[in-house]
Amino acid sequence: MVTSALFLHHLSIFPRTQFGISTYYSLPLLHQKPAMSPYKFPLLKLPRVALNEVLKLFTPFEIISLSLCSNYTKSICKTIRAVTHCKETLTKFDVFIDSHYEIHLQFSYLPAHDWVFYMRKKRPVPESTRDRRFVDNVREFFRGEKRILKFFGSKKSRKQKLQEYVSSWDPRRRVVEHCTGGRGTITTTEYALRLRTSDCLISATRNLCFYISEIFHHEIQAFAFDYKMFGIEENQLILELFCQQPVQQFQLSGDTSNDSSKNDILTEILTQQKAINRLNLRFNPSVDYRFDLNQFENRSDSLNILHSHWITFQQLQEIKSQMVFLSRSNFLQADFKVLIQKWRDGWSPNWEALMIEFNEDINIDKCVEGQFIQLQTKDWKNKKAVYR
């Protein structure tokens, strides 16, 4: 089988400007370099069946790169990714916005690889340091000055667009270790591209997400951001661009324990988020912050609150998520005793599993009163034995 490296090595292309970023590149080469050849490979002249087989060998970055060249290449990439077994291979589509702007992709056929876009503000480049190879390759692709002018419009607009581009579509590779929450660490290989734009980074990140969704036929699965990093208008823009559609996972961070002025925007964010599977609230609000959990638009399967001092005991009893994890709460042993007694009296809460970090050490023996039975190990999951 011929690898994608053979085809990519001889294909230099110049794509359209997308999502506020002008992108020039040669398609990235992640594999071992083949022997040099004086001829370019006619990729787009392959029969459709052969072309589809070649595209299946492309990495995610290569697919996106090729799709940016023209409407024709975009339609080709969308078609090949629309095949059911291709659509199902995208297992992670996560967006993170804080001091950095990141988009993470992962595919089942490369389970130990993360494909990451890092969005950055464009740095001003002096005229003398402009990459001449960029201009030369543009001219080679369009085969003449007139065609370049026609593509870019005026000379002034052409000059402006030539200054904005991705420095390289060859991704940086590094090995990353991830904590698995008490179960050790897992190691993945990260391939990262750094894209620079002069536009608003929030809007540019969303536009890139739209484009990835269009090519790979998938919506964002997880979204996380730190609301403390932004002003009111920026937070509202994030809500408008990223919180109008449901996501499997939503994470909100930010320490505003000394800033009550952030309470209103915090409430607005919690009200508008649409987590389906996991709602991870890692923010630390001021001591006077209150929020009605019934305002959640969706009932998430799992609710994890890192600083839960703002959760009242009444709210604890009414939480509708199946699994609830509350850390750094204000609950005391007396509250735990009430929960045990209510449960023994026949109370069935909405949640199925609850973990609480109390504000004091708990003596379990003092929280359970009345008769008890000693179950054998074999009967721990036997309802008849428990009810007897």
N, C-alpha and C positions, 0 to 999 in steps of 0.2 A: 504494500500500500504506500503510495507516495504521500509524504506528510505535507502539511500546510506550509511548512517553511519553504518548500520548493517553489510554491506559487507566490508567496509573499515577497521573496527576495528580489524579484524582478518587477514588482508592481509599484510604481510611484504614482500617487494620485493627489488631487487637490480638491477638497470637499467644499460644499457650500458653507456659509456662515450660519451657525445654529446657536440658539439660546445665549446670545450675547457674546459668543466666543468664536473667533475665527480660527479654524484648525487646519494647519498644514502638517503633513507628516508623510513618511513612508509607512506602510502598514507595519506594525510591530513584529519583530522576529523573536519568538521565545524559544525556538528550538535551535539545534546546532546548525551553524551556517553551512550551506552546501557549497560546492565548488562554484567559483565565479563563472558567469557566462556573459558574452557580449550581447545577448538577445533578451528582450523582455518577453515574459510569458503571457500569451494572449488569454488571460483568464476569462474575460467576458465573451470571448468567441467560442467557448466550449459549448457543446450541446447541453441542453437544460438538465438532463439527467446527470451527466458528468459534473456539471457545475454544482448541482445540489450536493453531490457526494463530496466535492471539494469543500464546500461551505460547512459541511458537518465537522470538518477537521479544524475549523477556525476557532480561535479562542474568543471569549466574549468581547474583548477589546478589538479584535480584528473584525468581528461582525459589525460593531458600532462604527469602526473606522470606515469600512467599506460602504456602509449605509449612508454615510455623509457625503459621498462623492456626487451623487445625482439622484434624481427621482427614480431612475431605472434601477440603480444598485440598491436603493432603499426598498423598492418593491420586492426585489429578489430576496433580500435579507428578511423582510417581514414574512414572505411566503414560506421560506424554509423554517423559520421559527414558529410558524403557525401549526406545523405538524404536531399532532398530539404528543408523541413521545419526546419532542423537543420542548414543548411548552412545559411539560411536567418536570423537566430537569432543573428548572430554576427553583432552588429551595430557600434562598435568602435574598431579600430585596429590602435592605434596611437603610434608613436615613438618620444621620446624627447632626444636630446643629447646636453648637455652643461657641467656644472660642475657635473651633474648627468646623468646617462644612464637609461632610463625608457621605458617600454613597457606597454601600457594601453589597456585592453580589456573590452568590455561591451557587454552584451547580452540582447535581448528584453525580455526574460522571467525573467530577474533580472534587470529591468531598473534602479534601484537605487543602483546598486553595480558596483564598479570598481575592476577589477582584474589586479594587477600591479606587474611587475617584475622590481626590482631594481638591476642593475648590478654593482658590486663592484670589486675592485682588491682584490685578495686573500691575507689575512694577514698570515705571517709565524706563524705556530703553533709549540710550543715546543713539543718534543717527549713525554715528561711526561704527557702532557695534552690531548693526543689523546683520542678520544671517544672510549672506549672499547666496548660499545654496538654495535658500527658500525661493528667492526671486528667479534664480536660474531654472529650478524645477517647475515653477509656475509657467514660465515661457515654454519650456519643453513640452509640458502637457497640453497647453492651448495652441502650440505651434504658430506663434505669431503675436506681435504686439497688438494688432487691431482686435483680435479675439479677446485678449486680456482686458482691453479697454471696454469692450462691449459687456464683458462679464461684470466688471466692477463699476462701470459707469464713468464718472469723471476721473481725471487724474488725481484730484484731491482726495476723493473717496477711496480710490485704489490705494493711495499712500497710507491713509488711515487704517484700512483693513489689513494691509500687509504688515503693519506694526503689531497687530494683535494675533497671536497664534500660540499653539501649544508647542513648547520648546522641544518636546520629544514624545512620540507615541510608543517608544520603547519603555515598558513599565519597569519600575524599580522593584527588585525582588528582595524580600527579607523574611526571616522565620520569626513567627510570633507565638508566644505562649499565652493561653487563655485560662483563667481560673474557672473551675467547674463547680464552685460553691461547696467546698469541703471534700470534693471527690478527686482532688489533685488538679493537674493541668493537662490540657491538650495542646498539641503543636500544629499550627497551620502555616502554610506558605502564602505570604501576601504579595500580590502583584499590584502595584499602585501607579496611577497616573495623576499628575498634578496639572490642573487646568486653571488658567488665569483669565480673569475677565474684568472689564472696567465697569460692568453693570452691578446692580445691587446683588450681593451674594445670595440673599434669600430667594429672590426671583430667579436668578441664574440656576441655582440648585434645583428649584422646582421645575424649571424648563427642561433641564437635563433628565430629571425623573420622568417627566411626561414623555420624552423621547425614548428613554429606555423602555417604558411601559408599552409604547407603540411598537417598538421593534420586537420585544420579547413576549408581548401579549400577557403581561402580568402587572398587577397593581402593587404599590408599596405595601410591604407586609408589616414592617415595624418602623415606628418614628419616635425619636427621642430628642429633646432639646432642653436647654437651661434658660428658663425665663428671666433669671436675674441678669443675664448678659445683655439684655435688650431693653430699650425703652418701650413705652406704651404703644406707639405707632408700629414699631418693629414686631412686637408681640402680636398685635392685631393682624399684621400682614402674614405672619406665620400661621395664625389661626385660619385666615382666609385661604391660604395656599395649600396647607397641609392637613387641616383638621375638618375638612368638609366631607371626606369619605371615610368609611370604616377601615380600621387597620387591625391586624391580629394582635399587635402589641403596641402599647403606648407608654413611654417613660417620660416623666417630668422631673427635672432637677432644679436646684437653686436654693441657696441659703439666704432667706430674707428675715431671719429671726429678729433682726434689729431694725427692720424697715416695714412698718405697717402700711406705707403708701402703696405697696405691691399687692395688698390683699384683694383689691377689686379686680385687677387683671388676672390674679391667680384663680379667683372664682370663675371668671369668664372662661379661662382655659379649661378648668375642670368640667364646666358645664358643656362645653362644645366638643371635647375629645370624644372619640367614638371607638374605644378599645373593645374588641370582641373577646379575645382569649385572655390576655394578661394586661393588667393595669398596674404599672410599677411607679409608685409615687415616692420619689426620693428627696423631695423638697423639704425644707425646714422653715415653716412659717412663723410669724410672730405669735406670742403667747395669747393674743386676743383674737386670733383667727378662728372663724367658725364657717362650716360648710355643711349644707344639707345633702347627704349622700343620695337622697331620692332624686336629686337633680341630674345624676348621671344619665346620659341618654341611652347607653347600653348597659346590660348586666354582663360584666366580664366574668369569665370562668375563674380567674385568679386575681386577687387584690393583695398587693404587697405594699405596705406603707412603712418607710424607713423611720420617719419621725412622726409617730402617731399620737403625740401628746394632745393634738387638737380633736381627736376622736372621743366622743362621750360614751358613757356606758350604755345609754339608750340606743345610740347609733350602732354600737357593737352588736346588740341583740337583733337589729333590723337589717344588717348588711346582707345583700342578696347574692353575693358571689359564692361559688361553691367552695373555694379554698381561700382562706384569709390568713395573712401573716402581718402581725403588728409588732413593730420594734419600737423601743424607747417610749412606751406608753406611760400614762399616769395612773394606770389601774393598780389596785392594791389587793391584798389577800382577801379582804372582805368582798370585793367584786367577784373574785374567782369562786368564793363560797356560794354566792348567789347564783352564779351560772350552774354550778354543780347541783344545787337544790332544785332549780327550775328544770333541769334536765331529768332529774330523778322523779319529778312530779309529772313528767309526761310532755314537757315542752320540746318541740322539734324546731330548731332554728333553720333559717334558709341555707346557711352554709353547712357543708359536710365535714370540713376540716378547719380547725382553728389553732393558730400558734400565736401566743402573746408573750412579749417580754415585759414582765411586770416591773413596777417601780420599787419593789421590795422583794426580799426572798420569801418564797412560799413554803409553808409547812402543809403538805398535802393531807396528813392525818387529821389536822384540825379543820380541814375544809369539808370532810365527808363525815356525816353523822348517821346513826341508825344502823340497822342490820346490814351485813354484807355476806357474800358467799365466796368460797374459795373455789375457783375454777381450775380444772385440770388443763394442761397445755393443749390437749386435743380438742377442748371445748371452747377455746377462746373465740372462735368464729362461728360457734354453733348457737343460733338464735334460740332454739328450743331449750338449751341448757341455761341460757341467760334468763329467759322468761320464766323458767320453772322456779 
